[in-house]
Amino acid sequence: MTIATDISAPRTPEPLGPAGPARRPTGAACRPAGIRSGAAERRAPRPGVADCPKTMVDGPCGGVRSDGGCETGDRPCAFVGPGAAAPRTRPVGRVPLAAPAAALLGVLDARPLIVAELPSSGPDPDELRRTAGVLAGHVDAALLGDAPWARVQLPPALRATLVAAEGVRPWASLNCRDRNRVALEGELAGLAAAGVAAVHCVTGDHPLTGGRPDALPVFDLDAVALAALAAGSGLAVSVAESPSAPPADERPARAARKAAAGADVVIVNHAGDEDALGAFVVATRALAPALRILVSVPLVCSTAGARRLEAFLPGAVPADVLAALDAPDPTAAAVDRAIAAAGRALAVDGVAGVDLSGVAGPGEEPVVAAALAWVGADLGGGS
């Protein structure tokens, strides 16, 4: 095949018409006949999940609304209610843990682990360094959320390297929304090569729920399949579970399926009061005794942060989180509330640690990072 165009020659500008330069054809105009668009259309639908916009095999995800609706707001969840799709799991063998992963799990098995979600607004390496530096010495690891709300962020291995350079153990995250399985394999290899200890595996929020509804979702895998893939990387593997999301009575079994796929840790999203949390922990440990359980503790210092948390947990934001915002010093009140909530969570038998979830509004990352460090130090993190 011969390329007739000389790429070294200057390009002739496109002729301008009434609407500007001529545009390349998009959509159906540039697809051969018979080829359809959309992530779910590029492959044969999987049995039982044709109505899931994430094409999940082992659902439901944590975004199910209280009425059993999908997080996209336009359909019921395919895994909830009569005729719901049956989840399927594909357990795989795990390779031996690499030294950083073994060290992290060693701390987790010796005492309560204090993890903080690193507040980050986007792909700014200087901001990442500053917030990580604030957390250094006060927490045991920083969970680096992988583009929640479909934000653009630095690649996971690069973020982890920058955070580690500031003296904080990075706990990377990967979502299935933005990458197919080949890209996920490459990301896992990069994290392992960078000496990262752990990776958090999530399906990911649908782009329609975030700030980039123009982005095409991938969802080649779901969280269970990604956990199985990550188990072959030598990293410690964590997953998420939402005990308060429908169907609540099936959430312990879903956590157990993730453990069977290779997860070492489950990070529990808001689970209601201590009784509800205790019931979930008991049921989960009965099904997966080796699965370590960390509990998310929200830390919200502003109304903007509360709005973001409400978008993530519609109708499930703890009342005392909102009440702290009315205090004369909302940040100090939020810190006191988080310390008390973390103490109650750690008192639940079977809880191995907490994940301090600092939710920052625009420009609030430094304040939230300082609050997270305050809470982490009080709880004994980084020791």
C-alpha positions as CSV (number, residue, x, y, z in Angstrom):
1,M,0.0,0.0,0.0
2,T,1.4,3.4,-1.0
3,I,0.7,6.6,0.8
4,A,0.5,9.4,-1.8
5,T,0.6,12.3,0.6
6,D,3.9,13.8,1.6
7,I,3.5,14.4,5.3
8,S,6.5,16.8,5.3
9,A,4.8,19.2,3.0
10,P,2.7,22.0,4.4
11,R,-1.0,21.3,4.5
12,T,-3.4,23.3,2.4
13,P,-6.0,24.9,4.6
14,E,-9.5,23.6,4.4
15,P,-11.8,25.9,2.4
16,L,-14.0,28.1,4.6
17,G,-17.7,27.9,4.0
18,P,-20.6,29.7,5.7
19,A,-20.2,27.5,8.8
20,G,-16.3,27.4,8.8
21,P,-13.9,24.6,7.8
22,A,-15.4,21.5,6.2
23,R,-15.8,18.8,8.9
24,R,-14.8,15.2,8.7
25,P,-17.9,12.9,8.6
26,T,-18.8,11.5,12.0
27,G,-21.2,8.9,13.3
28,A,-23.0,6.7,10.8
29,A,-21.4,8.6,7.9
30,C,-17.9,7.2,8.7
31,R,-18.9,3.6,9.6
32,P,-19.2,0.8,7.0
33,A,-22.6,-0.6,6.5
34,G,-23.6,-3.0,9.3
35,I,-21.3,-1.5,11.9
36,R,-23.2,0.1,14.8
37,S,-22.0,2.7,17.4
38,G,-21.9,2.6,21.2
39,A,-19.9,0.5,23.7
40,A,-22.7,-2.1,24.1
41,E,-23.1,-2.4,20.3
42,R,-19.5,-3.1,19.5
43,R,-19.8,-6.6,21.0
44,A,-22.6,-9.2,21.3
45,P,-24.8,-8.5,24.4
46,R,-23.9,-10.7,27.4
47,P,-26.7,-12.9,28.6
48,G,-28.9,-11.2,31.2
49,V,-27.4,-7.8,31.1
50,A,-28.7,-6.3,27.8
51,D,-30.6,-3.7,29.8
52,C,-27.6,-2.6,31.9
53,P,-25.9,0.5,30.5
54,K,-22.7,-0.7,32.0
55,T,-23.1,-4.2,30.4
56,M,-22.3,-5.7,33.8
57,V,-22.1,-9.4,34.3
58,D,-21.9,-9.5,38.0
59,G,-24.2,-6.7,39.3
60,P,-25.7,-4.7,40.7
61,C,-23.3,-1.8,41.0
62,G,-23.3,0.6,44.0
63,G,-25.2,3.3,42.1
64,V,-28.7,1.7,42.4
65,R,-31.2,4.3,43.6
66,S,-33.4,3.7,46.6
67,D,-36.4,2.9,44.3
68,G,-34.4,0.2,42.4
69,G,-33.7,2.5,39.5
70,C,-30.4,2.7,37.5
71,E,-28.0,5.5,38.3
72,T,-28.6,6.9,34.8
73,G,-32.1,7.7,35.8
74,D,-33.7,6.3,32.7
75,R,-34.5,2.6,33.6
76,P,-34.8,0.1,36.4
77,C,-31.7,-1.7,37.5
78,A,-31.3,-5.0,35.5
79,F,-30.2,-6.8,38.7
80,V,-33.1,-5.7,41.0
81,G,-36.6,-7.0,41.2
82,P,-38.6,-9.7,39.6
83,G,-36.8,-11.3,36.6
84,A,-33.5,-9.7,37.6
85,A,-30.4,-10.9,35.9
86,A,-28.4,-13.6,37.8
87,P,-24.9,-12.5,38.6
88,R,-22.0,-14.7,37.5
89,T,-18.5,-14.9,38.9
90,R,-15.3,-16.2,37.4
91,P,-12.8,-16.9,40.2
92,V,-9.2,-17.1,39.2
93,G,-5.9,-18.0,40.9
94,R,-3.8,-15.4,42.6
95,V,-0.1,-14.9,42.2
96,P,2.1,-14.3,45.3
97,L,1.8,-10.8,46.6
98,A,4.7,-8.5,45.9
99,A,6.6,-7.0,48.8
100,P,4.7,-3.7,48.9
101,A,1.4,-5.4,48.9
102,A,2.4,-7.9,51.6
103,A,3.7,-5.0,53.8
104,L,0.4,-3.1,53.5
105,L,-1.7,-6.2,54.4
106,G,0.7,-6.8,57.3
107,V,-0.1,-3.4,58.7
108,L,-3.8,-4.1,58.1
109,D,-3.7,-7.4,60.0
110,A,-1.7,-5.9,62.9
111,R,-3.8,-2.8,63.7
112,P,-6.6,-0.6,62.3
113,L,-5.6,0.8,59.0
114,I,-6.2,4.5,58.4
115,V,-6.6,5.4,54.7
116,A,-7.5,8.8,53.3
117,E,-9.0,9.6,49.9
118,L,-6.6,12.2,48.4
119,P,-8.6,15.3,47.3
120,S,-7.8,16.2,43.8
121,S,-9.5,18.5,41.3
122,G,-7.8,17.3,38.1
123,P,-4.6,16.6,36.2
124,D,-2.4,19.1,38.2
125,P,0.8,17.5,39.4
126,D,1.7,20.4,41.7
127,E,-1.7,20.2,43.5
128,L,-1.2,16.4,43.8
129,R,2.2,16.9,45.4
130,R,0.9,19.6,47.8
131,T,-2.1,17.6,49.1
132,A,-0.1,14.4,49.4
133,G,2.6,16.3,51.4
134,V,-0.1,17.4,53.9
135,L,-1.1,13.8,54.5
136,A,2.4,12.4,54.9
137,G,3.0,10.9,58.3
138,H,-0.7,11.1,59.3
139,V,-2.3,8.3,57.3
140,D,-1.2,4.8,56.3
141,A,-2.1,5.2,52.7
142,A,-3.8,7.6,50.3
143,L,-6.6,6.2,48.1
144,L,-6.3,7.8,44.7
145,G,-9.8,7.8,43.2
146,D,-9.8,7.0,39.5
147,A,-11.7,9.9,37.9
148,P,-14.9,10.0,39.9
149,W,-17.6,12.0,38.1
150,A,-15.7,11.4,34.8
151,R,-13.1,14.0,35.6
152,V,-9.8,14.0,33.6
153,Q,-6.9,13.0,35.8
154,L,-3.3,11.9,35.5
155,P,-2.7,8.2,34.7
156,P,-2.8,6.0,37.8
157,A,0.8,4.9,37.8
158,L,2.0,8.5,37.4
159,R,-0.2,9.8,40.2
160,A,1.0,7.0,42.4
161,T,4.6,7.8,41.7
162,L,4.1,11.5,42.5
163,V,2.3,10.7,45.8
164,A,4.9,8.1,46.9
165,A,7.6,10.8,46.3
166,E,5.9,12.9,49.0
167,G,6.2,10.1,51.6
168,V,2.7,8.7,51.3
169,R,1.9,5.1,50.4
170,P,-0.3,5.2,47.3
171,W,-3.4,3.0,47.0
172,A,-4.3,3.3,43.3
173,S,-7.7,2.9,41.7
174,L,-8.9,1.7,38.3
175,N,-12.4,2.0,36.8
176,C,-13.9,0.0,33.9
177,R,-15.7,3.0,32.5
178,D,-12.7,4.5,30.6
179,R,-10.7,1.5,29.6
180,N,-11.1,-1.9,27.9
181,R,-9.4,-5.0,29.3
182,V,-6.2,-4.5,27.3
183,A,-5.8,-1.0,28.7
184,L,-6.6,-2.2,32.2
185,E,-3.9,-4.9,31.9
186,G,-1.4,-2.2,30.9
187,E,-2.4,0.0,33.9
188,L,-2.0,-2.9,36.3
189,A,1.4,-3.7,34.9
190,G,2.4,-0.1,35.3
191,L,1.3,0.0,38.9
192,A,3.2,-3.1,39.7
193,A,6.3,-1.8,38.0
194,A,6.0,1.4,40.0
195,G,6.0,-0.5,43.3
196,V,2.4,0.4,44.2
197,A,1.0,-1.7,47.0
198,A,-2.7,-1.9,46.2
199,V,-5.3,-1.2,43.6
200,H,-9.0,-0.4,44.1
201,C,-11.2,-2.0,41.4
202,V,-14.5,-0.4,40.6
203,T,-16.9,-0.6,37.7
204,G,-17.2,3.2,37.6
205,D,-20.0,5.7,37.5
206,H,-21.7,6.1,34.1
207,P,-20.6,9.3,32.3
208,L,-24.2,10.4,32.2
209,T,-24.0,10.9,36.0
210,G,-20.9,13.1,35.9
211,G,-19.4,16.2,34.2
212,R,-18.6,14.5,30.9
213,P,-21.8,13.1,29.4
214,D,-20.1,13.5,26.0
215,A,-17.7,10.7,26.8
216,L,-18.4,7.2,25.4
217,P,-18.4,4.6,28.2
218,V,-16.4,1.4,27.7
219,F,-17.4,-1.1,30.5
220,D,-15.6,-4.0,28.8
221,L,-15.3,-5.5,32.3
222,D,-17.0,-4.9,35.6
223,A,-15.6,-4.7,39.1
224,V,-15.6,-8.4,39.7
225,A,-13.8,-9.2,36.5
226,L,-11.3,-6.4,37.1
227,A,-10.6,-7.8,40.6
228,A,-9.9,-11.2,39.1
229,L,-7.5,-9.6,36.6
230,A,-5.8,-7.6,39.3
231,A,-5.3,-10.7,41.5
232,G,-2.7,-11.8,38.9
233,S,-0.7,-8.6,39.3
234,G,0.9,-9.1,42.7
235,L,-0.9,-6.1,44.1
236,A,-3.3,-6.2,47.0
237,V,-6.8,-5.9,45.6
238,S,-9.6,-3.8,47.1
239,V,-13.2,-3.5,45.9
240,A,-16.2,-1.4,47.0
241,E,-19.6,-2.4,48.3
242,S,-22.7,-0.3,49.1
243,P,-24.7,-2.0,51.8
244,S,-27.5,0.6,51.7
245,A,-28.1,0.3,47.9
246,P,-30.8,-2.1,46.7
247,P,-31.0,-5.0,47.0
248,A,-29.5,-4.6,50.4
249,D,-29.9,-8.2,51.5
250,E,-27.8,-9.3,48.6
251,R,-24.8,-7.0,49.2
252,P,-22.9,-9.4,51.5
253,A,-23.1,-12.1,48.9
254,R,-21.8,-9.6,46.3
255,A,-18.9,-8.7,48.5
256,A,-18.1,-12.4,48.9
257,R,-18.2,-12.9,45.1
258,K,-15.6,-10.2,44.8
259,A,-13.5,-11.9,47.4
260,A,-13.8,-15.2,45.5
261,A,-12.5,-13.3,42.4
262,G,-9.4,-12.2,44.2
263,A,-10.2,-9.2,46.5
264,D,-8.3,-8.9,49.7
265,V,-10.2,-5.8,51.0
266,V,-13.7,-4.4,50.7
267,I,-14.2,-0.7,51.3
268,V,-17.8,-0.2,52.5
269,N,-19.7,2.9,51.4
270,H,-22.2,4.5,53.7
271,A,-24.0,1.7,55.5
272,G,-26.4,3.6,57.8
273,D,-26.0,3.3,61.5
274,E,-23.7,1.0,63.5
275,D,-26.4,-1.7,63.7
276,A,-26.8,-1.8,59.9
277,L,-23.0,-1.8,59.5
278,G,-22.6,-4.6,62.1
279,A,-25.2,-6.7,60.3
280,F,-23.4,-6.3,57.0
281,V,-20.0,-7.1,58.5
282,V,-21.3,-10.2,60.2
283,A,-23.0,-11.5,57.0
284,T,-20.0,-10.7,54.9
285,R,-17.5,-12.3,57.2
286,A,-19.7,-15.5,57.4
287,L,-19.4,-15.8,53.6
288,A,-15.8,-14.5,53.1
289,P,-13.9,-14.8,56.4
290,A,-10.6,-13.7,54.9
291,L,-11.9,-10.5,53.4
292,R,-10.7,-7.4,55.3
293,I,-13.3,-4.7,55.8
294,L,-12.7,-1.0,55.7
295,V,-15.5,1.5,56.4
296,S,-15.8,4.8,54.6
297,V,-16.1,7.8,56.9
298,P,-17.2,11.0,55.1
299,L,-15.6,14.3,55.9
300,V,-17.4,17.3,54.5
301,C,-16.3,20.9,55.3
302,S,-18.6,22.9,53.0
303,T,-22.0,23.0,51.3
304,A,-20.2,22.4,48.0
305,G,-18.7,19.2,49.4
306,A,-22.0,18.1,50.7
307,R,-23.6,18.5,47.3
308,R,-20.9,16.3,45.8
309,L,-21.5,13.6,48.4
310,E,-25.2,13.8,47.9
311,A,-24.7,13.2,44.2
312,F,-22.7,10.1,45.0
313,L,-25.1,8.9,47.8
314,P,-28.5,10.2,47.0
315,G,-30.7,10.3,50.1
316,A,-28.1,8.5,52.2
317,V,-25.9,11.3,53.5
318,P,-25.7,11.1,57.3
319,A,-27.7,13.8,59.0
320,D,-24.8,14.7,61.3
321,V,-22.6,15.4,58.3
322,L,-25.0,18.1,57.2
323,A,-25.5,19.4,60.8
324,A,-21.7,20.0,61.1
325,L,-22.0,22.6,58.3
326,D,-24.1,24.9,60.5
327,A,-21.4,25.1,63.2
328,P,-19.4,28.3,63.8
329,D,-16.3,26.5,62.4
330,P,-17.6,23.9,59.9
331,T,-14.1,22.4,59.3
332,A,-13.4,21.8,63.0
333,A,-17.0,20.4,63.4
334,A,-16.4,18.1,60.4
335,V,-13.2,16.9,61.9
336,D,-14.8,16.2,65.3
337,R,-17.7,14.4,63.6
338,A,-15.3,12.2,61.5
339,I,-13.2,11.2,64.4
340,A,-16.3,10.2,66.4
341,A,-17.8,8.3,63.4
342,A,-14.5,6.5,62.7
343,G,-14.2,5.5,66.4
344,R,-17.7,4.0,66.2
345,A,-16.9,2.1,63.0
346,L,-13.7,0.7,64.4
347,A,-15.6,-0.5,67.5
348,V,-17.7,-2.8,65.3
349,D,-16.3,-6.3,65.5
350,G,-14.8,-7.3,62.2
351,V,-13.9,-3.8,60.9
352,A,-10.2,-3.6,60.1
353,G,-9.9,0.1,59.3
354,V,-11.4,3.2,57.9
355,D,-11.3,5.1,54.7
356,L,-11.5,8.8,55.3
357,S,-13.5,10.2,52.4
358,G,-12.8,13.9,52.1
359,V,-15.2,15.4,49.7
360,A,-13.9,18.8,48.4
361,G,-15.8,21.5,46.6
362,P,-14.0,23.5,43.9
363,G,-10.7,25.0,45.3
364,E,-11.2,23.3,48.7
365,E,-8.6,20.6,48.3
366,P,-5.9,22.1,50.6
367,V,-8.5,22.6,53.4
368,V,-9.9,19.1,53.1
369,A,-6.4,17.6,52.9
370,A,-5.5,19.4,56.2
371,A,-8.7,18.1,57.8
372,L,-8.0,14.6,56.7
373,A,-4.5,14.8,58.2
374,W,-6.0,16.0,61.4
375,V,-8.4,13.1,61.6
376,G,-5.8,10.6,60.5
377,A,-3.3,11.7,63.2
378,D,-5.9,11.5,65.9
379,L,-6.8,7.9,64.9
380,G,-3.1,6.8,64.9
381,G,-2.5,6.7,61.2
382,G,1.0,6.8,59.8
383,S,2.6,5.4,62.9
